[in-house]
Amino acid sequence: MNLRVATFGESHIGLVISSLFLTLILQSCSVDETFSNTDPNTVPKTLGDVIEWRITKDPTPDRVAINVSDEWQSLTPQSTDYAIWIGHATYLLNTGDVTVLTDPIFSKRASPVGWAGPERLIPPALSIAQLPSIDAVIISHNHYDHLDLPSLKTLQAINPNMLILVPQGDKALLDS
């Protein structure tokens, strides 16, 4: 895949966008870090415990309608300084100087394959075709609901100079 990928801090625009990213996320990520639950009351679960929980858990709550605004349609190509929620973790941010897209996922499923996996609850507020020119994409982490390779390929084809910023360790994933 011929994506233009950089880790945070590798370019001038990367510095600007990574500052924005750090402001949004306010959390450090490192390949060397691991998570451990410090709650002393937590008891490790076995596979049997997990299976029992899945079988006996409370039913899934009813879905609630989400109203999606169409106010973005009043923006013009000259509009600046806006943020549009597209869906889940996907935001379109325009600072006047840079247009950034966060965790773009435009696929119908968050999955490595298009025929299985969790489906979207609501469609994206904008399609890829409706997006303005994108200077950079920020990927927060490599879960399928944040890193959608088909969407990235399409965005890169439309925006060949677009920079993709990824956390440490994810550049190799996109280079493969």
C-alpha positions in Angstrom: 0.0 0.0 0.0 1.5 3.3 -1.0 0.2 5.5 1.8 2.1 8.6 3.0 2.6 7.7 6.6 4.5 9.4 9.4 4.8 8.9 13.1 4.0 11.9 15.2 6.6 14.7 15.0 8.2 13.6 11.7 7.3 16.7 9.8 6.3 20.4 10.3 2.6 19.7 9.5 3.0 16.6 11.7 4.1 18.9 14.6 1.0 21.1 14.2 -1.3 18.2 13.8 0.3 16.0 16.5 -0.1 19.0 18.9 -3.8 19.0 18.0 -4.0 15.3 18.4 -2.3 15.4 21.8 -4.8 18.0 22.9 -7.7 15.8 21.8 -6.4 12.6 23.2 -4.4 13.7 26.3 -3.1 10.2 26.7 0.2 8.7 26.0 0.6 5.6 24.0 3.6 3.4 23.9 4.4 0.0 22.4 6.3 -0.7 25.6 3.5 0.0 28.0 1.1 -2.6 29.2 -2.2 -2.3 31.1 -2.7 -3.8 34.5 -5.7 -3.4 36.7 -4.7 -2.0 40.1 -8.1 -2.7 41.7 -7.3 -5.1 44.5 -10.9 -6.5 44.4 -10.6 -7.7 40.8 -10.4 -11.4 40.4 -8.9 -12.9 37.2 -11.5 -14.5 35.0 -11.2 -17.8 33.2 -12.4 -18.6 29.7 -15.4 -20.4 31.3 -16.3 -17.3 33.2 -16.3 -15.2 30.1 -18.4 -17.8 28.2 -20.9 -17.9 31.1 -21.1 -14.1 31.2 -21.8 -13.9 27.5 -24.6 -16.5 27.8 -26.2 -15.1 31.0 -25.6 -11.3 30.5 -28.4 -8.8 30.5 -30.0 -8.4 27.1 -28.7 -5.7 24.8 -30.5 -2.4 25.5 -32.9 -1.0 22.9 -31.2 1.2 20.3 -31.9 4.9 20.7 -32.3 7.2 17.6 -29.4 9.6 17.1 -30.2 12.8 15.4 -27.5 13.8 12.9 -27.2 17.4 12.1 -27.0 18.6 8.5 -25.7 22.1 9.4 -22.4 21.2 7.8 -24.1 21.7 4.5 -24.1 25.4 5.0 -20.3 25.5 4.9 -18.6 26.7 1.7 -15.2 25.9 0.3 -14.0 29.2 1.9 -15.4 28.2 5.4 -12.7 27.8 8.1 -12.4 27.1 11.8 -15.0 24.3 12.2 -15.4 20.8 13.5 -17.8 18.3 12.2 -18.7 15.0 13.8 -18.9 12.4 11.0 -19.5 9.4 13.3 -17.9 7.4 16.1 -14.4 8.8 16.4 -14.3 10.5 12.9 -14.2 14.3 13.0 -13.4 16.7 10.3 -11.4 19.6 11.7 -10.5 22.8 9.9 -8.2 25.3 11.6 -8.1 27.7 8.7 -4.6 26.5 7.8 -5.0 22.7 8.0 -7.9 20.3 7.4 -7.6 17.2 9.4 -9.7 14.0 9.6 -9.5 11.8 12.8 -9.9 8.1 12.7 -11.8 7.9 9.4 -14.1 5.0 9.1 -16.5 5.1 6.2 -17.0 1.3 5.8 -20.3 -0.4 6.8 -18.5 -2.6 9.3 -15.6 -2.3 11.7 -13.9 -5.5 10.6 -11.0 -6.8 8.6 -13.6 -8.2 6.1 -16.6 -6.5 4.7 -19.1 -9.3 5.3 -18.7 -9.8 9.0 -18.1 -7.8 12.2 -20.0 -5.0 13.9 -22.2 -2.9 11.7 -22.4 0.8 11.9 -25.4 2.1 13.9 -25.8 5.2 11.8 -24.2 6.2 8.4 -21.5 8.8 8.3 -22.8 12.4 8.4 -20.7 13.0 5.3 -19.4 10.6 2.6 -15.8 10.6 1.5 -17.0 12.3 -1.8 -18.4 15.2 0.3 -15.2 15.9 2.2 -13.0 18.9 1.3 -9.3 18.4 0.5 -7.7 16.7 3.5 -4.2 17.7 4.6 -3.7 15.1 7.3 -5.4 12.1 8.9 -4.8 11.2 12.5 -5.2 7.6 13.6 -5.5 7.2 17.4 -5.0 3.5 17.5 -5.3 0.4 15.4 -8.7 -1.0 16.3 -10.9 -1.7 13.3 -13.4 1.1 14.4 -10.6 3.6 14.2 -8.2 2.3 11.5 -10.2 1.5 8.3 -7.8 0.6 5.6 -10.3 0.8 2.7 -11.2 4.3 3.8 -7.6 5.3 4.1 -6.8 4.0 0.6 -9.7 5.9 -0.9 -8.8 9.1 0.9 -5.1 8.8 -0.2 -6.3 8.3 -3.8 -8.3 11.5 -3.6 -5.7 13.4 -1.6 -2.3 12.2 -2.8 -0.3 14.6 -0.6 -2.3 13.8 2.6 -0.2 12.9 5.5 -1.3 10.0 7.8 -0.2 10.3 11.4 -0.1 7.1 13.5 1.0 6.1 16.9 4.4 4.4 17.4 4.3 0.9 16.1 1.4 1.4 13.6 3.5 2.7 10.7 4.7 -0.8 9.8 1.1 -1.9 9.7 0.3 0.7 7.0 3.5 0.1 5.1 2.7 -3.6 4.7 
